[in-house]
Amino acid sequence: MTVLLITGASRGIGYACVLRALSLPDVRVFGVARSSEHLAALAETAGQPDRFAWFAGDVTDRAVCARILDECLNRFGRLDAVIQNAGTLQPIAKIADADVDAWRSLFEINFFSVLELTRLVLPELRKSKGAIVMVSSGAANYGYTAWGAYGSSKAALKHLTMTLTAEETDVTAMGLSPGRVDTEMQAVLRAEGKAAMDPSDYQSFKEAKETGQLVKPEDCARSLVALAVGGRGGSWRGFEGKWNERSVQQLAAQVFGRTQRLDMPQK
Ligand SMILES: NC(=O)c1ccc[n+]([C@@H]2O[C@H](COP(=O)([O-])OP(=O)(O)OC[C@H]3O[C@@H](n4cnc5c(N)ncnc54)[C@H](OP(=O)(O)O)[C@@H]3O)[C@@H](O)[C@H]2O)c1
């Protein structure tokens, strides 16, 4: 049995990860986000009350992080993997216009909550020789205009993965970029990014949506869950890569079977 904790489970990539993971018979999933109504609806859609449990809370609250681990262990008795997925893109603004408090708020979600939850789960992951997957972004390696807060938080996560790899011999830490995914985060970018983003970047994200080129959440979720369930030891330790690269797709084929398809139910 694999017990998988997924943050940001109420919509988008995290929601898709929950359903992907539950398509594997041996996996139990604990989902976390702030929106209890969305998590309750997900539980109903999943229809797996023995294999899916959830907790509604804000991961920037340290007491919530502690509670998440307690509830997960009370329910399933162990923890094998975490997908650190909760995140935000805002503030979208140039550095010259930076509101430092807004950067701090983003870092609370995208980085410090991840650090705190990682710190808390390490004893369980050492026992299970488990895995942590950080949901990264191309922005960790590229200086998009107006994405300074977001990109630097993802670059910091990348360093967290490297440091965890150096420090924790029994835990496999990895980072995966999911591509440009058709979720609410992309809708926020299209709605709020125009004024501050580079016009050609903005246009390319807009066109990707209009021409159906955004990645489907269920496709990158397949890669994230494959890493969480199957990425252990060896070259997976400290792995940083993209959702669609060959090694990840090969692992996903092993974990899910080559032909498995999953059409996501609508919320
Ligand atoms: N979409 C893309 O193109 C893209 C590209 C690269 C990387 N990513 C990364 O993928 C991850 C998921 O993004 P997404 O596109 O699925 O975004 P999304 O649709 O906006 O979903 C974000 C999720 O995070 C949760 N969340 C946000 N703040 C939280 C908090 N303080 N406490 C608990 N949960 C919180 C949200 O739930 P509640 O609001 O219910 O709390 C929601 O479930 C993020 O880390 C993002 O940076 C996305």
Ligand as a Chemical Component Dictionary entry (heavy atoms), coordinates in Angstrom:
data_LIG
# 
_chem_comp.id                   LIG 
_chem_comp.type                 NON-POLYMER 
_chem_comp.pdbx_formal_charge   0 
_chem_comp.three_letter_code    LIG 
# 
loop_
_chem_comp_atom.comp_id 
_chem_comp_atom.atom_id 
_chem_comp_atom.alt_atom_id 
_chem_comp_atom.type_symbol 
_chem_comp_atom.charge 
_chem_comp_atom.model_Cartn_x 
_chem_comp_atom.model_Cartn_y 
_chem_comp_atom.model_Cartn_z 
_chem_comp_atom.pdbx_ordinal 
LIG N1  N1  N 0  -1.056 25.816 -14.501 1  
LIG C1  C1  C 0  0.173  25.939 -14.984 2  
LIG O1  O1  O 0  0.389  26.295 -16.160 3  
LIG C2  C2  C 0  1.361  25.614 -14.119 4  
LIG C3  C3  C 0  2.621  25.610 -14.717 5  
LIG C4  C4  C 0  3.738  25.301 -13.942 6  
LIG C5  C5  C 0  3.576  24.997 -12.590 7  
LIG N2  N2  N 1  2.337  25.017 -12.036 8  
LIG C6  C6  C 0  2.236  24.692 -10.599 9  
LIG O2  O2  O 0  1.283  23.685 -10.389 10 
LIG C7  C7  C 0  0.726  23.807 -9.068  11 
LIG C8  C8  C 0  -0.794 23.725 -9.140  12 
LIG O3  O3  O 0  -1.237 24.805 -9.966  13 
LIG P1  P1  P 0  -2.615 24.821 -10.751 14 
LIG O4  O4  O 0  -2.314 25.284 -12.111 15 
LIG O5  O5  O -1 -3.369 23.558 -10.534 16 
LIG O6  O6  O 0  -3.289 26.046 -9.972  17 
LIG P2  P2  P 0  -4.762 26.296 -9.401  18 
LIG O7  O7  O 0  -5.779 25.727 -10.289 19 
LIG O8  O8  O 0  -4.781 27.728 -9.070  20 
LIG O9  O9  O 0  -4.765 25.416 -8.049  21 
LIG C9  C9  C 0  -3.985 25.780 -6.947  22 
LIG C10 C10 C 0  -4.310 24.845 -5.802  23 
LIG O10 O10 O 0  -3.547 25.258 -4.653  24 
LIG C11 C11 C 0  -4.428 25.392 -3.556  25 
LIG N3  N3  N 0  -3.921 26.418 -2.643  26 
LIG C12 C12 C 0  -3.525 27.673 -2.959  27 
LIG N4  N4  N 0  -3.173 28.325 -1.848  28 
LIG C13 C13 C 0  -3.331 27.467 -0.806  29 
LIG C14 C14 C 0  -3.151 27.558 0.593   30 
LIG N5  N5  N 0  -2.698 28.676 1.168   31 
LIG N6  N6  N 0  -3.425 26.463 1.359   32 
LIG C15 C15 C 0  -3.875 25.329 0.795   33 
LIG N7  N7  N 0  -4.062 25.190 -0.527  34 
LIG C16 C16 C 0  -3.812 26.240 -1.315  35 
LIG C17 C17 C 0  -5.761 25.776 -4.184  36 
LIG O11 O11 O 0  -6.851 25.403 -3.367  37 
LIG P3  P3  P 0  -7.736 26.383 -2.444  38 
LIG O12 O12 O 0  -7.889 27.682 -3.171  39 
LIG O13 O13 O 0  -8.998 25.597 -2.278  40 
LIG O14 O14 O 0  -6.958 26.490 -1.176  41 
LIG C18 C18 C 0  -5.768 24.895 -5.419  42 
LIG O15 O15 O 0  -6.201 23.594 -5.080  43 
LIG C19 C19 C 0  1.272  25.128 -8.506  44 
LIG O16 O16 O 0  2.330  24.871 -7.625  45 
LIG C20 C20 C 0  1.760  25.853 -9.746  46 
LIG O17 O17 O 0  2.797  26.751 -9.456  47 
LIG C21 C21 C 0  1.226  25.311 -12.755 48 
# 
loop_
_chem_comp_bond.comp_id 
_chem_comp_bond.atom_id_1 
_chem_comp_bond.atom_id_2 
_chem_comp_bond.value_order 
_chem_comp_bond.pdbx_ordinal 
LIG N1  C1  SING 1  
LIG C1  O1  DOUB 2  
LIG C1  C2  SING 3  
LIG C2  C3  SING 4  
LIG C2  C21 DOUB 5  
LIG C3  C4  DOUB 6  
LIG C4  C5  SING 7  
LIG C5  N2  DOUB 8  
LIG N2  C6  SING 9  
LIG N2  C21 SING 10 
LIG C6  O2  SING 11 
LIG C6  C20 SING 12 
LIG O2  C7  SING 13 
LIG C7  C8  SING 14 
LIG C7  C19 SING 15 
LIG C8  O3  SING 16 
LIG O3  P1  SING 17 
LIG P1  O4  DOUB 18 
LIG P1  O5  SING 19 
LIG P1  O6  SING 20 
LIG O6  P2  SING 21 
LIG P2  O7  DOUB 22 
LIG P2  O8  SING 23 
LIG P2  O9  SING 24 
LIG O9  C9  SING 25 
LIG C9  C10 SING 26 
LIG C10 O10 SING 27 
LIG C10 C18 SING 28 
LIG O10 C11 SING 29 
LIG C11 N3  SING 30 
LIG C11 C17 SING 31 
LIG N3  C12 SING 32 
LIG N3  C16 SING 33 
LIG C12 N4  DOUB 34 
LIG N4  C13 SING 35 
LIG C13 C14 SING 36 
LIG C13 C16 DOUB 37 
LIG C14 N5  SING 38 
LIG C14 N6  DOUB 39 
LIG N6  C15 SING 40 
LIG C15 N7  DOUB 41 
LIG N7  C16 SING 42 
LIG C17 O11 SING 43 
LIG C17 C18 SING 44 
LIG O11 P3  SING 45 
LIG P3  O12 DOUB 46 
LIG P3  O13 SING 47 
LIG P3  O14 SING 48 
LIG C18 O15 SING 49 
LIG C19 O16 SING 50 
LIG C19 C20 SING 51 
LIG C20 O17 SING 52 
# 
